[in-house]
Amino acid sequence: MNLDALRHSTSHIMAQAVQELYPGTKLGIGPSIENGFYYDFDRPLPFTPEDLVKIEERMRQIILKDLRFDRKELGKDEAKGLFRKMGEDYKLELIDGIEDNKVSIYTQGGFVDLCKGPHISSTGGVRAFKLLSIAGAYWRGDEDNKMLQRIYGTAFEKEEELQEYLKLLEEAKLRDHRKLGVYLDYFSMHEEIGAGLVLYHPKGALLRSIIEDFEKREHLKRGYQLVISPHIMKSDIWVQSGHYEYYKEHMYIFEIEGKEYAIKPMNCPGHMLVYKSHIRSYRDLPIRYFELGNVYRHEKSGVLHGLLRVRGFTQDDAHIFCTKEDLINEIKNVLDFAIETMKVFGFDNFEVEISTKPEKYIGSEEDWDSATGALKSSLEEKGISYSINEGEGAFYGPKIDIKLKDAIGRSWQCATIQCDFALSERFDLKYVGQDGITYRPIMLHRVLLGSMERFIGALLEHYAGALPLWLAPVQVVVMPITSKTQTYAEHIKKVLCEKDIRVELDDRNEKIGFKIREAQLQKVPYMLIVGEKEANESSVSVRMRSGGDQGAMELDRFIERVALEIREKK
């Protein structure tokens, strides 16, 4: 059975149930999506969790009737007459946007919906489903339109698959980075500063700094050069790059002294100008520029989601300028870099897809074929399997996307390798070849982690907040049992600090059991308990976040152990 068709059919059953239970409810759209489906409704009263129970029960009744899904084609005028009579204003708007003279409708029983399909044969084919949540959604994703109510659900062929998925959802709730980030005091978001903008607290800022420092070192080791571009640039540069034409609605534009400027949504133009600042020779290539650049994009409020979808974020952006002869080798180097980096952060599983030429594109067929071939060859030479995402490349070139699999099997988009046919030409980039003739360099856009915000969100959910030692903002907490060992505890903290171990001292007047439980809840990897015995023997009593009591250990030996784990990225 086609799972998308099953879920799409279940969304229609849900819409039928809603209209039977709540007459006068108007229909928006109800597609299948990854892992489920939704339907948007216009209803005066808000849906409640109790309503979901009622809707599910009515859906079961519809399923038992085993109603056939029947498809019929109508002329646009006939279809508009039908939906006008039903009072379905949103369907009328959808019909107006259809270019064909005919539209298709599906019926099951007395329920009618505008739909391209496909569907399963009848409602009786739905055996395992669950309604999950209620959310608000602007009609057609436009904030200027009315807010509708969206009901999410999921469906599977077998009940066992459904139950497995529901368990996964419960586990995902426990790993929700939005809750963990607040509880662990990593970050916060406030309406006072604006939606989709992040405030990093000390521990979150430290985590981010650790990741960024790692990236800088690794890039320099691999022949990249660090660059920095300004946060604002005149609009002229965005006209030249093409972003003004294709991306203006997502840009923040303002005026200074009669000149139009924009906050950068991308780092690309600055890197183009750095390249262009000198005459380049084939001997100089490949040139690899790297920037941890802050960018800002006007995302619709309805799609904002914690750190995963924000309006201000940092990209680990790189642009590689090379010859045609070097292209495959550069792509392979980026693949190695990306996969090695993912493994360092604890992501061992991933999937890869190539997005190919869309309907609207720039550049020649030859360029697209050559670039797509280079991406495929690079993956094949590395022995990396991939899927094809047909027609989903950017207008300026094909790309490789690497999607990480986290601890509970969810996919996270991070690394991207993007060929570009536009910017090299738009900025008139050149290099002098061995024959003395000028050529255009081939250009690759590349991110490893992608958005720093999204990656930190993924890290928190992958580890359920219990970050490995080398990433943990607080690696060790020192806990004196009584005030008598306060001086020794302070000495331990001082020694650990000198060894670049991130340490805190918990000298509160609380019982040691309370301190241990709190450190565990804060996901601190190591706890050092010091009493009079430890003070007299220059030792520490070691407890681990995961492994419990490790017994007494000489302080120097503990430092050696921790330093080794940090070096090995454990």
N, C-alpha and C positions, 0 to 999 in steps of 0.2 A: 504494500500500500504506500502511495505517495504521502509522506508525512506533512508536506506543505498543504496538499489538498485536504487532508484530514483536519488540520488545524483551521484552515480557511472555512471549511464546512462547519466546524464547531462554532466559529464566530457568528455564522449565519443563524445557527440554532440558538445561540445566546441572544442575538438581536430579536429573533422571533419571540423568545421567552420574555424579554423586556417589554416588548410592545403588547403582549398579551396581559402581562401583569400591571403595566403602567400605561394605559391608553393615552395617546397624544404625544408620546415620546418620539422625537424626530431622530432620524438616523444620519450619522456622518459616514465614516468609512470603517471597514473591519477586515484588515489584512492579516495574513499569517506573518509572523516575524520569527527571528531566531529563538528557539525554545518555546514558542507559544503563539498567541494571537491577541488581538485586542479589538474592541469596537468603541467608537465615539458616539455619544448620545447627547441630545439637547433635551433636557428635562428640567422643569422649574425647581423641583425639590432635589436635594443632594441624595445620592445613593449612600447607603450605610452598609457596614459588614453584615447586618441582619438581612438586608436586601439581597446580598450575594447568596445567602443560604436559600432564599426563596427562588431566586433565578435558577440556581443549580437544580432545585427540585423540579421546576417547570421544564428545564432542559431535559431532564431524565424522562419526563412524560412524553415530550416531543420525540425523543430517541426511541422510546418503546413503540410509538406509532409507525416507525419505519417509513417515514415520508420520503418520497422520491425527490431528488434534486433534478428539476427539469430546466433545461436551457432553451431560450427562445430569442430570436433576433427581431428587433423592432426598428422602424424608421425613427429618426431623432424626434420628429414632431409627435409621432404616436407615443413614444416613450415619455416625452415631456408632458403630454396630456394625461398619461397614466399617473405619473408621480405628482403632477399638479393636483389631481383629484385626491390623491392620498395625503396632500399637505406636506410632502417631503421636499422642502426648499433646498436643502443641501444637495440632494440628488439632481435637482434641476440645474444647479450651478456646475456640477460635475459633467452633466450632459452637454452643457454649453462649451465646455473645454475639450470635448471629444471631436477630433477632426473628421472621422469617418461619418458617412451619412446614416449608417446603422449602428445600433448599440445592442448589447446583449443583456438580458435579464435572467435571473434564476428564481425559481419558485420552489417552496416545499410546503405542501398544504395550501393554506391561504396566505402565506407570507411571500412577499415579492421584494426583490432587491436588485439594484443595478450592479452588475458584476461581470467581469471578464472570465471568472473561473480560474483554474478548474476546481471541481468538487468531486467528492466520492459519490457513489451511486445513490445512497439514501441515508437518512438520519440514523438508521439502525446500525450503521458501520462505526459509529462513535461508541467506544467501550470504556475509555479511561480518560477522564478530564477533570479539571479543577479550576475554579475561578480564584484568582490570587490577590488582586488589589484594585483600588480605585485611585485615579489620579486626574488632575486637570490637564487639558490640552487645548490650545487655541486651534480653531478651525483652520486647516491647511497649514498649520505651523506659523501663522502670522499673528503677531501680538496685537495688531489692529483689529483682528477678528474676534468673534465671540468665544469665550471660554466654554468648551464642552466638557462632559464627564467621560473619562476613558476607563473602561473595565478591562483589565488584563486577565488572561487565562492561559492554560496550557492543555495539551492533549497528546496522548501516546496511543500506540496500537495495543499495548498490554498494560494491565493494572500494575504489574511488577515494575515496569519502566517508569510509570507515573510516580509510584511510591519512592523509587530510587531518586527521582528528580526532586521530589518534595523534601527528602532528607538533605539533598544537596543545597536546596534553598535555605533550610534551617541552618546548615553549616555556614552558608554565605552570610546570613544575618549576624552570626557570631563574629565573622571576619570583616564586617562592614568598616571600611577605613574611616568613614565619617564619624562613627561612634568611637573607634579606637583612637583616632587623632585627637578628639576632644578629651577622652578619658586619660590618655597618656600625656596630654598637654603638649602635643606637637604643633597644632595649628588651630585656627578658628576663622570663621567667616562672619561678617557683620553687615547688616543692611545699612549701617551708618556710613560705610565706605563704598558700598555698592555690591550688587550681586556678582558672583563669579570671580571675586578678588580675594586673595588668600593672605592672612596674617600668620607668619611663621613665628611660633614661640621659641624660646631658647633651645629646647631639645630638638624641635623640628628644624630650626635653622642650622643646628649642628649636624644633624643627619644629612641635610642637603649639602652642607659644606664638605662633609666626608665624601659623598658621592662625586661632587664636582672636582675635588682635589684628585680623586682617583682617575677621573676622566682626563683631566689635564695632563697628568703624568703619562698615562697610556697613549694619549695622542702624540705627545712630544716624542715618545719612544718610537712611534711609527712614522715619523717624518712629517707630521702635521705642523703648521705654524699657527700660533694664536693671533687672532685679530679681534678688535672690538669696534662695533658700529654704533652710531648714536640712536637714541630711542625715537627721535623725531627727524623727519626729512621732508623737504619740500615736495609738494604733490607732483611736480614735474618728473621726479625720478620714478614715481609710481606709474605715471603715464608711460614713461619709456619702458619700464619693465613689463607693462601689460596688466599689472595688478589693479590699476585704477579702473580699467575697463571691465575686468572679469571679477574683481573682488571688492569693489567700492562699498557695497552694502554692508560688508563686514569690517570696514575701516573706520577709525575715529579721526575725523577731519576737522581742522580748525584754522583760524587765520591769525597771523602775526605780521604787523606793520604792512597790511595790505597784500601779503603773500599767503597763499594757501599751503598748509603743512598737514602731515598725517603722522600719527603714532604708528610705528612700523608693525605690520602684521607678519612680516617675514624678515629674515636677515639677508636675503639674497643680494639686493642692489648694492649694499655696502661692500660686499665681497667682490662684486663685479668691478667696482671702481678701484679697489685695492689692486686687483689684477691689472687693470688698465693704467695704473700709475707709472708703469715702466714698460719699455720695449722688451718683449719676451722672445726667447729663442727656444728651439726644440730641446736644447741642452738644459733649460730651466724646468722642463716638464718631466713628470707630473708635479703640479703645484697643488698643495692641499691646505686650505684655510679652515680653521676651526674656531667656533665662537659659542660660548654659553650666553645666548642672546635672549633678553627679555622682549617678548612680543605681546601685542594686544589685539584681540579680535572681538567684534561685536556679535557674540553668539546670542541667539534667542534665549530668553529667560527660561522657556519651557524645556530646553535641552541641558541646562546647567545641572551638574551632578557632582557635588563634593569636589575632590581634586581631579576627577576623571574628565570633566568638561567644565572649563573655566574661561574667563575672558582675559586674564593676564597670566602668562606662563613663560617658562624658560625652555628653549630648545637647545639641545646639544647639536647644533647645526654645523655641517661641514660642506664645502664645495670643492670638488676635485676637477682640475683642468688638466687634460691629457690629450695625447694623440690617439688616432684611431687604432694604431698598433698596440697601444698600452691599455685600451679600454677593458678588455676581458681580464687582464691581470689586476687592474685596479678594482674591478667588481669583486674578484675573488679575494683580494686583500680585505675589502670591506666585509665580505661574508665571514671571513676568518675572525676579524676584529669583533663583529657583532656577536657571533656565536660564543667566542671566548669570554666576552664581557657578560653575556647572559648567564653563562655557567658560573662565573665568579660570584654573581648575585644569587645563585641558587636555583636558576631556571634551567633545567636539563632537557625539557621537552618543548618543541616548537613546531609550527607548521608554516609553510612558505607558499605564497601565491604570486603569480605574475599578472599584473593588470595591463591589458593590451589597448590598442588604438580605439578611442571613442568615436562617435559619429562626427563630432566637430573637433578638428585637430589642425595643427600647423605643422609645416615640414612636409617633405616628400614621402611617398610610399617607400622609396628606397631607404630613406633615413629610418623610418619606423621599422622596416623589416630588419635592417642592420642592427639597430639598437635592441629590438626584441630578441633577435638571434644571439646577441652578445650576452644578454641576461640569462637566456636559456642555457647557452654553452657554459657559462660560468657555474651555474648550479649543477649541471650535468657533470662537469669536470671535477667538482667537489663531491659528487655522489649524493647530492641533496635532492630529494623528491619534491615536487611542487605541483600545484594545481593552477589552472588558467582562470582568471577572472575576466571574462571576455568583455571588451569595450569599456572597462572601468579605469583605464589609464587617464592621467591628466591630459589636458589639451596640448601640452607641450612635450609629452614623451611617456613611454612605458615605464613601469616600476616593479620592483620586488618589495613585497611586504613580508616581514617576519613576525608571526604572532606567537607569543609565549603561551605556554600552558602552565597554570599555577597548580598549587598543591591539591586542589579539588577539581582540576580538569577544565577550568574556564580559560578562554582565550583572551589575550591582551595584546592590542596592537602597539608595537614599539618601534623596531628598526624598519627603516625604509631606504631603498636605494632607487633613485629617480633619475632617469635620463632626461636631458633638457635640450630641445632644439631651438628654443626661443631666445633665451637671454644672451647667449654668445653672439647671436646676430643683432639683437636689439641694442646691445651695448658695444657692438663692433669690436669684439675681442679678437686679437690676432696673436700669432707667434710666427717667427721667421724659421722656416724649415731648413733642413740640411742643404737644400738646393738653392737657398736664397729667396725663395718665393714665400709670400705670407699665406698662412692658412688659419682657419678658425679652430680653436681647441674644442674638443669634445668636453662636455661638462656634466658632472654628476652632482645632484643634491643628495645629501645623506644625513640621516639621524640614526643614532644607536639606541638610546633610551627613549628618544622622542621628546615628549613633554616631560620635564622634570617633575611637574606636579602629578601627572598621570602615573609615572613610574613609581613615585613614592607611595601613591595610593595602592598600586599593584603590589609593591613590596609589603606594605602593612597587611594586606589581605592574604597574600601568599603565606606569610609567616604568622598570621593571626596576631600581629603585634610583637611577637617574640623574635626580634631581629637577631641575626648571628652576632657573635661577639664583636667582630671588627666594625660592624655598622652601628651597634647599640650606642646611643648618645651617652648613656651612663653604663659603664662596663662593670663597675664594682661599687658596692655600698659597704662601708665600714660601720660596724655596729658595736659600740662599747656596751657591755652588760650593765655596768654601774659607772658612776662618776669617777670611781677610783682608777679606771682604765682610760679616762678621757685623754690624758696626755699621750699615752701609747697609741691610741686610735688616731690622734692628730698626726703623730709621727708617721704612721702607716700611710695616711692620706698624702702627706708631703712626699714620701718616697715614691709612691705610685705616680703622683703628678710629675715628678722628675723623670720618670720612665715613660711619659706620654700615655699613661693609662688613665682613662676618664673615670673619675672616682668622686663619690659623694660621701659625706659623713653624716650618719643619722645619730645625733647625740641627744635626741629628745628624751624626756623623762617618761618613757613608755616601756612596758615589758618587752623582752627580747622576742617572744613569740609574735607579738603584734607587729614589731618592726619587720620580721621575716615575712609574714603574710603580706604586708604592704609592698615590700620589695618584689615579691613574687607577682603580685597583681600588677605592678609597674613593669614587669617583664625584664628585670635586671638580671643579667647572666650569672654574676657571682655576688655572694654575700660573705663578708668576713666578720665573724663574731669574735670579739676579744674580751676575755675576762682576765682575772689576775694570773691564772696559770699561763695563758698565752703571753701576757706581758712579761712574766718572769723568764719565759723560754724563748722570747723573740720569735714567736710563732703566731699563726692565725688558725682559727677553726673555719674551714671552708664549707660553704653550702652552694650548690648549683641550682639555678632556676629549674633545670630539667631533671637532674640526677640526685637531688637530696643531699644529705650530709656526706661530705668527702673526708671528714676527720681533720686532725691537726696536721699542719704543714709549716715548715720553715718559711719565713717571709720571702727570702731570696728564691727559694724553690718555686713558690707560688708565682712570683714575678716572671721567672723563666718560662713557666707553663703558659701563662697568659700571653706573654710576648710572642711565643711560638705560635699560639693559636691565632693571634692577630696577623702575624706575618703570613700564615697559611690561609688567611681569609675564612676562618671558621666562625 
